[in-house]
Amino acid sequence: MIPDPKAAIDRPLNRRFATLADEVRVKRTAAALEANGIDVIRAANAEEARRIVLGLIPAGSEVHHGASQSLEESGIAAELEKPGDFELIRPRIWSMDRETQADEIRRLSASPDVMLGSVHAVTEAGSLVTASASGSQLGPYAAGAGKVILVVGTQKIVSDLDEAFRRIDEYAFPLEDARAEAAYGVHSAVNKVLIVNREWEPGRTSVVLVDEVVGF
């Protein structure tokens, strides 16, 4: 995580997409998510979201997460690095050789017991929209992981899919691009997009809706 990605952006951001949704809109979106088979837990702030997420992870699970500003800002990423009743996959992957163990890395990251992360937009009809450069988190989100837990600030609630793509283009992507360049020395890109309209397996996907601006 870099201190202020906004400082590295050379175009104006649409600040509307950084504004928390009002209570009526949050409740409408939460009800739509539940109707689509996605469990919803409300959190007043990032600290409460952290406690909720850690409590949702089954003991003994293999847990994975990609780069996520929401997990960083909520302190969840740091908390995962502490000893716990689960095994974090990410350190194992980073210790492996990218050339000789590429297949094993791919399999480990594609099907964890629990996948943590976030999305870039949630529609009022209950669809989850995630953009990615590599797509590494999209497979586990869609079907690979046994359980998916997503931390989502209510500023990410949008009216529909058209507005979801606008939010990515006019707000989330420029910030992620600046973060990626600062952290890795490379630009990001909207190469792959996942839209989850409904969860097929009851109890598999949980969204922790945070009444605080968290992530991009």
Buried (B, 14 or more C-beta within 10 A) or exposed (E): EBEEBEEBEEEEBEEEBBEBBEEEBBBBBBEBBEEBBBBBBBBEEBEBBBEBBBEBBEEEBBBBBBBBBBBBBBBBBEBBEEEBEBBBBBEBBEEBEEEEEEEEBEEBBBBBBBBBBBBBBBBBBBBBBBBBBEBBBBBBBBEBBBBBBBBBBBBBBBEEBEBBBBBBBBBBBBBBBBBBBBEEEEEBBBEBBBBBBEBEEEEBBBBBBBBBBBBB
